[in-house]
Amino acid sequence: MATSFVLAVVLSFAAILVFTHALWLITDVRRRRLPPGPWPLPVIGSIHAVKWNLAAHRSLAHLAERYGPLMCIWFGRHPTVVVSTPDAARKVLTNPELAGRTFPDAARAEGHFANSVLLLPPGDKWRAMRRFATTELLTKARLDARQLLRQEKAQDMVRYVAERAVHGEPVDVGHAVFVTAINLVSRTLGSIDIGSRSEVRDMVRAACRLVGTLTVSDIFATLAAADIQGARRRFGAIVRYSHRIIDEQFMQRRRSRDSGEPRKNDMADVVIDKEKEWKEEGGQMNYDAVKGLFTDFLAAGTETVSSTVEWAMAELLKCPESMKMVTEELRTIVGTKSKREVEESDISQLPYLQAVVKETLRLHPAVPLAFQRAMATVEIEGYIVPKRANVVVNLWAVNRKSDVWTEPDKFKPERFIGKDISFWGKDFELIPFSAGRRMCLGLPLAYRMLHLILGSLLYHFDWTLPTDVKENGIDMTEKFGIVVSLATPLKAIAKKWDE
Ligand code: HEM
């Protein structure tokens, strides 16, 4: 009796679920002309169709082959529109209504989301922060003014590699580049080096992981206060760590300026120059916004660069012809200068190096998925993207479109030689920095860092693989996260090139 009662309750519940789901499909999904996608099931939506054993960008690209350039994946009853071709990406990324953001609960820690240009939706504050960064911090003149400081750090990296080269000791390429990349960013921000702090890389990696992982608090907002997985607590510790470094630097800088010491003309000086004006204006910019912006730069501008250089080195080591072309070019151009070091001002004369960077970013965009949000309901290619829908642009899939590139999965830098295709947001077949309103804010700095670091590694050294790697081949497996890096860190042996 009891069993049949339970059975009746379960069956009734299932019938209600199926009925309401069918009603929702008919009245909502179909009526709203959403993009096609895997059939949503009750409760879970269409996430059953996503292959979780593959990295998300690969799995979504695989599904897009079946459902098309605009596809709808349901997380429960919440739609996510996935964009997978250059043409669809152009329509989505140039639509201002689709440039919104959602942020994970962890980012509430220390109120970070309210001062993060990366996480804020387009509004007055986000606009003020982007404007300040593009017109005051990342202009050509400002970046030129600090290029010697970055150059010194590239030379430190060369010395570090040279020491290992003497003993034939393999170099952990990603780690050496990360230390250099974070020093380049911290020197640009405040003329300091923080790369030698042993905990920094773990902090940056943990921050990327926490911002890119859904937690119970994100799925069930009512439980968020409990912070069950401790994500907010851990993210808070990282934000406090970054703020401590920034506060210390600003305190010292204000003191040194008060005592008449010469200016350093870095980003910290620009901020101090501006503060009085900001106070008088009473606008959105203030010291808290600067701390948010600098924290974003330290997180967004380091692992991205180190993983890109690591991928470039891995591809070049697998492709001796390209390695030969790029080193010959560097040694011809840089080797004939009186100062035999790669400098940022050399980049324009190094077309093959530029092609290597483009090809690496095409095949291995450090951030393969761009996450935006619809702030209003819009129509794209005859489909509806409803207000509040998540919009994911699969940059990885867009960059590999087979009808645009020949042999799209092959590393062929020469495909860019003599072609006017760049990643500055106008050519939608190559958008590793995304495009439109949310395009990478740090691109002018990233451009210099990538060529300076990779060029320095290749100009000064000939590279080979340790015997075991040579025998088994480089493991190109991806480690998926917000930033995709090599799952097995690349170790390679450097031999100093005799100039
Ligand atoms: C290889 C290097 C880099 C790559 C591939 C890269 C890629 C990207 C991508 C794809 C986005 C858009 C993400 C999205 O919409 O979800 C982005 C945003 C951003 N990047 Fe980069 N990035 C790199 C280096 C840098 C550097 C060096 C900095 C700063 C020092 C930086 C700062 C930012 C910031 C602040 C944003 C957020 C912009 C906004 O939302 O308004 N990035 N980056």
Boltz pocket constraint, residues with backbone or C-beta under 6 A from the ligand:
constraints:
  - pocket:
      binder: B
      contacts: [[A, 117], [A, 118], [A, 119], [A, 120], [A, 130], [A, 185], [A, 293], [A, 296], [A, 297], [A, 298], [A, 300], [A, 301], [A, 302], [A, 304], [A, 305], [A, 308], [A, 365], [A, 366], [A, 367], [A, 369], [A, 370], [A, 371], [A, 372], [A, 395], [A, 431], [A, 432], [A, 433], [A, 434], [A, 437], [A, 438], [A, 439], [A, 440], [A, 441], [A, 442], [A, 443], [A, 445], [A, 446], [A, 450]]
      max_distance: 6.0
